[in-house]
Amino acid sequence: MRKAALHNLGCKVNAYETEAMQELLEESGYEIVPFSDKADVYIINTCTVTNMADRKSRQMLHRAKKMNPDAIVVAAGCYVQALEEKREADDSIDIILGNNKKKEIVAVLEAYEKGKTKKEMIDINHTNEYEEMELSKTAEHTRAYIKVQDGCNQFCTYCIIPYARGRVRSRRLQDVVKEVAILAGNGYKEVVLTGIHLSSYGVDFKEEKDDLLSLIRAVHAIQGIERIRLGSLEPRIITEEFAQELSGMEKFCPHFHLSLQSGCDATLKRMNRRYSAKEYAKKCELLRRYFEHPALTTDVIVGFPGESKEEFEASRKFVDEIDFYETHIFKYSKRQGTKAAVMSQQVDEQVKSQRSAKMLSLDEEKRKKYENYWIGKEVEVLVEEETEIEGKHFWIGHTKEYMKILIESEENLQNTIIRVQIKNHSQIIH
């Protein structure tokens, strides 16, 4: 039996595709082994969202070839899709597998061994086809991430992803429902709907009128699923109808990751983000009107080209005022091929680090403030895994708001939903 090892880099969409490729290989008779083991085939699903992601992709490809020089090393995904000249020059790569070609992993490996192919790519920016892949199980035993959408039409000036993933392509609603029903039958209680630009789900449908809200309704009706969570959203999707309807769904988790990137209007304009700080704030107010203390999380870039001291302070002040549960901070990373890469007034790396430190300090303060609200309150926890601390037996799970909770118990609580009173901060872990 041939051995295959897979390694994923990057987003939840990539993780979904990696697990789908693993299922295809298992069905074809491959034995899946840890990436650190000697294997006949190594598959690295690469990422290119930042320079660091590029570096990690190259490192993993080289590590695979070093572990077994005779193995077939497959470079899949965004790094090889976007950076043609780099992938062609890398001797550690045996097979190049672009986006929208991952479902063909087994056939590509067979063709390579017959000496017929080394590269499987399409012009990702000129395809309307959604690559249909599916899962019956995932690495997690209680929560399943479901890819429902691919591609992005936004072209933010800092982002390479539209060039690596192509235009918006949505998965048919009935195909999503079918997969979620299978996962529910296999015991999964929570699903996370995810995509490259999830808010655009359905905009490419010509005859169907399905959108993200109708997809959530359909998943909500599936027996066995007890929680529905969403991946990253654009603030413009938060309307009165959207918030009101979701608030009436008992399975819906009030955890909203609304991508911000900057709280300064001038910076947002240079980023091509298509909303103002004031508009963003109104969306947060709307969610707080319909949900009791929802978890609002976000992403912020510091050191974007042209970001002055005053612009950074405006962004920091805005983040302070919104009171996010968590803010993920990124130092601007120049991506070749994007408009921002050639903008004037690139910010010094030391300045980026200083601004990042200030934002991280604010994030820590806001996280504690959010968690303080829940001390003494009873919450619903989906129990996911067990652990031992100082000789005592504990279980770990998440609330609907995605707070990670520690529960002391000798009972087997795996994959159960229980109510727990949060007595102190030591029960909330990170």
SULPE-V816960 format. One record per pair of residues at least 12 apart in sequence whose C-alpha atoms are under 6 Angstrom apart, sorted by the first residue. I is the first residue (numbers start at 0). J is the second residue. If there is no record, write none. Layout:
i/j
I/J
I/J
//
This chain:
i/j
1/29
2/29
2/30
2/31
2/38
2/39
3/31
3/38
3/39
3/40
3/41
4/31
4/32
4/33
4/34
4/41
5/41
5/42
5/43
6/43
7/44
8/45
8/46
9/46
12/146
12/194
19/133
19/134
39/70
40/70
40/71
40/72
41/72
42/73
43/74
44/75
44/76
45/75
45/76
45/77
45/78
46/77
46/78
47/77
47/78
49/332
61/91
64/91
71/93
72/92
72/93
73/93
73/94
74/95
75/96
75/97
76/97
76/98
77/163
80/97
80/163
81/163
94/117
94/118
95/118
96/119
97/120
99/130
123/165
124/165
129/168
135/182
141/187
141/188
141/414
142/187
142/189
142/190
143/190
144/190
144/191
145/191
145/192
145/193
146/193
146/194
147/170
147/194
148/168
148/169
148/170
148/194
148/200
149/167
149/168
149/194
149/195
150/164
150/165
150/166
150/167
150/195
151/166
151/167
151/196
152/166
155/270
155/271
156/270
156/337
156/338
156/339
157/337
157/339
169/200
169/201
183/223
183/224
188/224
188/225
189/224
189/225
189/226
189/227
190/227
191/227
191/228
191/229
192/229
192/230
193/230
198/232
198/233
225/250
226/250
226/251
227/250
227/251
227/252
228/252
231/256
232/257
233/257
233/258
234/257
237/282
252/399
253/293
253/400
254/293
254/294
254/400
255/295
256/295
256/296
256/297
257/297
258/297
258/298
259/298
260/298
260/299
260/300
261/299
261/314
262/276
262/314
262/317
263/310
263/313
263/314
294/324
294/400
295/323
295/324
296/323
296/324
296/325
296/326
297/326
298/326
298/327
299/328
300/329
300/330
300/331
301/330
301/331
302/331
302/346
302/351
303/331
304/344
304/345
304/346
305/344
324/366
324/369
325/366
326/362
330/351
374/421
374/422
374/423
375/421
375/422
376/420
376/421
377/419
377/420
378/418
378/419
379/398
379/417
379/418
380/396
380/397
380/398
380/416
380/417
381/396
381/397
381/415
381/416
382/395
382/396
382/413
382/414
382/415
383/395
383/396
383/413
383/414
392/409
393/406
393/407
393/408
394/406
403/427
403/428
404/426
404/427
405/426
//
